[in-house]
Amino acid sequence: MTRGGSGNMLGVGGTRRKLGRDALRGGDRGGRTGGGLSPQAQKRELLRKLQERQQDRREQQEQQDRRGTDAAGEAS
């Protein structure tokens, strides 16, 4: 085995950049290199979508209930 630098992988992948405390904790992503939403924004978006679906289902159920009530009233 050589003691030279042939197996040394230091420096591969670019230069190291110091990160601030906020960046280490996932905050302050205004410059977003990777894009995407923060975890809290993703959670808010998911919650909004779920609430919209739930509301749509309620409205559809109410419409079906009204149709059933109207049909039962005409039949008797």
C-alpha positions as CSV (number, residue, x, y, z in Angstrom):
1,M,0.0,0.0,0.0
2,T,1.2,3.4,-0.9
3,R,1.3,6.2,1.6
4,G,0.7,8.7,-1.2
5,G,-2.4,10.5,-2.1
6,S,-3.8,8.0,-4.5
7,G,-6.5,6.8,-2.2
8,N,-7.2,10.2,-0.7
9,M,-10.8,11.4,-1.6
10,L,-10.6,14.8,0.0
11,G,-11.8,17.6,-2.1
12,V,-13.9,15.4,-4.4
13,G,-17.3,17.1,-5.0
14,G,-16.2,20.7,-4.8
15,T,-15.1,23.1,-2.1
16,R,-16.6,23.0,1.3
17,R,-18.8,26.0,2.3
18,K,-19.5,27.0,5.8
19,L,-23.2,26.9,6.7
20,G,-25.0,29.1,9.2
21,R,-27.1,27.7,12.0
22,D,-30.3,28.4,10.1
23,A,-29.1,26.6,7.0
24,L,-28.1,23.6,9.1
25,R,-31.6,23.4,10.5
26,G,-33.3,23.7,7.2
27,G,-34.4,27.3,7.5
28,D,-33.8,30.4,5.3
29,R,-34.2,28.7,2.0
30,G,-34.9,31.8,0.0
31,G,-32.1,31.0,-2.5
32,R,-33.4,27.4,-2.8
33,T,-30.8,25.5,-4.7
34,G,-32.8,22.3,-4.8
35,G,-36.2,24.0,-5.1
36,G,-39.4,22.7,-3.4
37,L,-41.3,23.8,-0.4
38,S,-40.2,23.8,3.2
39,P,-41.6,20.9,5.3
40,Q,-44.2,23.2,7.0
41,A,-45.4,24.5,3.7
42,Q,-45.7,21.0,2.4
43,K,-47.8,20.1,5.4
44,R,-50.1,23.1,5.0
45,E,-50.6,22.3,1.3
46,L,-51.4,18.7,2.1
47,L,-53.9,19.7,4.8
48,R,-55.6,22.2,2.4
49,K,-56.0,19.5,-0.2
50,L,-57.4,17.0,2.3
51,Q,-59.9,19.6,3.6
52,E,-61.0,20.4,0.0
53,R,-61.6,16.8,-0.8
54,Q,-63.5,16.3,2.4
55,Q,-65.7,19.3,1.6
56,D,-66.3,18.1,-1.9
57,R,-67.4,14.7,-0.6
58,R,-69.8,16.3,1.9
59,E,-71.4,18.4,-0.8
60,Q,-71.8,15.4,-3.1
61,Q,-73.3,13.4,-0.2
62,E,-75.8,16.2,0.5
63,Q,-76.8,16.4,-3.2
64,Q,-77.4,12.6,-3.3
65,D,-79.4,12.8,-0.1
66,R,-81.6,15.6,-1.6
67,R,-82.1,13.5,-4.7
68,G,-83.1,10.5,-2.6
69,T,-85.5,12.6,-0.6
70,D,-87.1,14.1,-3.7
71,A,-87.5,10.7,-5.3
72,A,-89.1,9.2,-2.2
73,G,-91.5,12.2,-1.9
74,E,-92.7,11.8,-5.5
75,A,-93.2,8.0,-5.2
76,S,-95.6,8.2,-2.2
